[in-house]
Every structure is written in structure tokens, then in C-alpha cells.
Amino acid sequence: MRELTVGEIGFVGGGAEQCTSDQGSNNYGGVTDTGSLGDDLIEIYEGLVQATSYVIERVAKALG
């Protein structure tokens, strides 16, 4: 494991010299509302599961 450079420390720490409450929330790659992002990812996953299930069902009926 290596030590972080000064630039990396600034990036990991939010890019500011110090962390204060007036800086707002954290920013993860441009995403500031991670709760909403998590919900969106769960909905996408559930949609993919439903689509996969539908395809499997159709193939099973076609072969049966």
C-alpha cells in the first residue's frame, strides 16, 4: 500500500482544505444524492430480473 499524494488527499477529502458544514453534501462522481441513486439502481436491477424472467419463460414455453 502506498501513501497518497497531496492531490489525491484533496480529491478524497472533497477537494477542500477543511471540511465544514457549509460545503454541502459529498459529491460522488457528480452524484450528490446517493439515496436516490441507490433506489434507481435497485429499480434498474429489478427491471432486468423481470425482463430475464420473461425471456426464460417464453423460451421454456416455446421448447415445451
DASULCOR-V630565 format. One record per residue. N is the residue number from 0. NEAR is the number of other C-alpha atoms within 12 Angstrom. Layout:
{{N,NEAR} {N,NEAR}}
This chain:
{{0,3} {1,5} {2,8} {3,12} {4,10} {5,13} {6,14} {7,14} {8,15} {9,15} {10,17} {11,19} {12,19} {13,22} {14,18} {15,18} {16,14} {17,13} {18,15} {19,13} {20,8} {21,9} {22,15} {23,12} {24,15} {25,21} {26,16} {27,16} {28,12} {29,11} {30,13} {31,16} {32,16} {33,16} {34,12} {35,12} {36,16} {37,14} {38,13} {39,14} {40,14} {41,14} {42,14} {43,14} {44,14} {45,14} {46,14} {47,14} {48,14} {49,14} {50,14} {51,14} {52,14} {53,14} {54,14} {55,15} {56,14} {57,13} {58,12} {59,11} {60,10} {61,9} {62,8} {63,8}}
